[in-house]
């Protein structure tokens, strides 16, 4: 295996190394290869399946943002996500008829607005972002 913490560029990867069955590494990219030495030329190697499992720790961030009546409010994450996180949002206090619209989600920020009967309203919204 070998790893890169920055890009998928060939020069960014560490040298190939044999690895134990279970390892822990803080990286963004990994490459796997299989090296086989056949001692008897009458034998051939056939690999039918290779499984590699990665468990990345969750990043969880929450907060409260006030929406605006004239457009969308932008919430910028304080933590660094590697992909667009899943978002949940709740108007505080919630009332019948409020609709939450979350747009332009990225790994850095999202836009949010609350409408009541089709009109934008100013409300506090509690959100939670979960990703990696």
N, C-alpha and C positions, 0 to 999 in steps of 0.2 A: 504494500500500500504506500501511497504517498499523498501529501496534503498541500493545500494552498489556503492561505488566509485572506487573499486579496482578489485574484481573478482566475479565470480558467486558462490563462496564457501558459504555454508549456514551460517557460522560464520561471514562472512563479511557484511551481511545485517543488517540494523537497525531493531529495533523492529517493529512489525505491528502497524500501526496507521490508524485511520479513517482520510480521507482526504476530503477537500472541492472539489467541482466540478472542479475547475480550480486551478492548483498549478504550481509553478515554482521551479525547483530543478536542481542543477548541479550534475549529476550522470552519471555513465556508464551503470548500470543495475537496472531494476525495476521488482518487482513482484506485482501481483494483486490477491486479493482473495475476495470472496463474503461470508459474514456471514449472514445467514438467521435464524430467530427464528420463528418457527411455533407454534402459541398459541393454535390452534385447531388441534388435531391429525387426524381429518378427511380430512384435507387439505394437499396437497403436493405442493411442489415448483418445477417449471419447468423453467429453464433459457434457452432461445433459442439463445441468442446472447449477447456478451459482447464486447464492443468496447473501446479501449484505444488508444488515439492518442498522439504521441510524435512529437514535432517540435524541431529539433536540429539546433542550429545556424550554418551557413556556416563558414568554414575556407577558406580563399582565400589567396594564396601566389603566387607571381610572381617574375620573375628574368630573368637574361640573363646568359647563359652559352656558353663558347666557346668549340666547338667540336674539336676532334683531328684526324689526318690522320692515326694514327697507331692503333686505336681501338675505344672503346666507352668512352665517358666522363660520369662521375657520378655527378648528381646534388643531393645534400642533402637538404631536407626541413629544414627551420629554425623553422617553427611552428610544433606543434604536431597534426597529423591527427589520428583519431580513426580507419580509414579504408583507403583503397587505393583511393586516390582522382582521379577525372577526370582531364586529362591533355590536354592542347592545346599548340601547339608550332608553331612558325613562324621563318623562316630564315630571318635574317636582313642583307642586303637587299635581298629580295626574287628574284630569277631568275628562268626562265624556266629550267627544268631538275633537280632541287634540290629535293631530297627525304629525308624526316625525318623519322628515325626509333627510336622508343621508346621501350625499353625492360626492363625486370626485375623490373616492377613497384611494389613498396611497399608503406606502409604508411610513410616510412622514406626517401626514395630516389628513383631515377630512373636512367637508363642508356640511353644515347642518342647518335646518330651518324647521320651525314648528308652525303649523297652520291650524286655524279653527274656522270652520265653515268656508274654507278656501282662501282665507286671508292670513298673511303672515302675522304672527303675534310674538311678543317678547316673553320668553319663558326661560326658566333655569332647566337645563337638561343634564342629568347624571349619565355618564357613559362609562363603559368598560371595554377595553380593547384587549384581545387575547391573540397572541401570535407567537412567532419565534424569531 
